[in-house]
C-alpha cells in the first residue's frame, strides 16, 4: 500500500496505484529518462497547480505529471 523508498507513483484509472523507482525506469526506457530529467517542480510546490505538468502531447499513456513532497521514511 505504501512501500518505503519508492520515488514514483503511477496513478491508474480506477484508483489503483503502482509504486516504482525512477532509476530503474529511466535506465529501462528512454521516455522515462526524458520524463525524469524535465525541469523540476516549482520552487513552492503546493501553490497554484501544485507542480503539475500536462504530458498529453507525449502520446498514449502519459496524461500528466504531478510533483508532491513526501516525508522521508
C-alpha positions in Angstrom: 0.0 0.0 0.0 2.8 2.5 0.8 6.2 0.9 0.1 9.3 2.6 1.6 11.8 4.2 -0.7 9.6 4.3 -3.9 10.0 7.7 -5.5 7.5 7.3 -8.3 3.8 6.5 -8.0 1.7 5.8 -11.1 -2.0 6.7 -10.5 -4.1 4.4 -12.7 -7.7 4.7 -13.7 -9.9 3.1 -11.1 -7.7 4.4 -8.3 -5.0 1.8 -8.5 -1.5 2.9 -7.6 1.8 1.3 -8.8 4.9 2.2 -6.9 8.3 2.3 -8.6 11.9 3.6 -8.5 12.8 6.2 -11.1 16.4 5.0 -11.5 15.1 1.6 -12.8 12.5 3.2 -15.0 15.0 5.7 -16.5 17.6 3.0 -17.3 15.0 0.7 -18.9 13.2 3.3 -21.1 14.4 6.5 -22.7 10.9 8.0 -22.4 11.1 7.7 -18.6 14.6 9.2 -18.7 13.2 12.2 -20.6 10.4 12.5 -18.1 12.6 12.4 -15.1 15.1 14.9 -16.5 12.5 17.5 -17.2 12.8 20.8 -15.3 12.0 20.1 -11.7 8.9 21.2 -9.8 8.3 24.8 -9.0 10.1 26.3 -6.0 7.0 26.3 -3.9 5.1 23.0 -4.7 1.6 23.4 -3.4 0.9 26.8 -4.8 -1.1 27.2 -8.0 -1.2 24.0 -9.9 0.8 22.1 -7.3 3.7 21.3 -9.6 1.6 19.7 -12.3 2.6 19.4 -16.0 0.5 18.4 -18.9 2.0 15.4 -20.8 -0.9 14.6 -23.1 1.3 15.5 -26.2 3.7 12.7 -25.3 1.3 10.1 -26.6 -0.8 7.3 -25.3 -0.4 6.5 -21.6 1.0 9.8 -20.4 -1.5 12.3 -19.2 0.1 14.5 -16.6 2.9 14.7 -14.1 2.4 15.9 -10.6 5.2 16.7 -8.1 4.3 16.1 -4.5 6.6 16.4 -1.4 6.6 13.4 0.9 8.1 12.7 4.3 11.4 11.0 4.2 11.0 7.5 5.8 
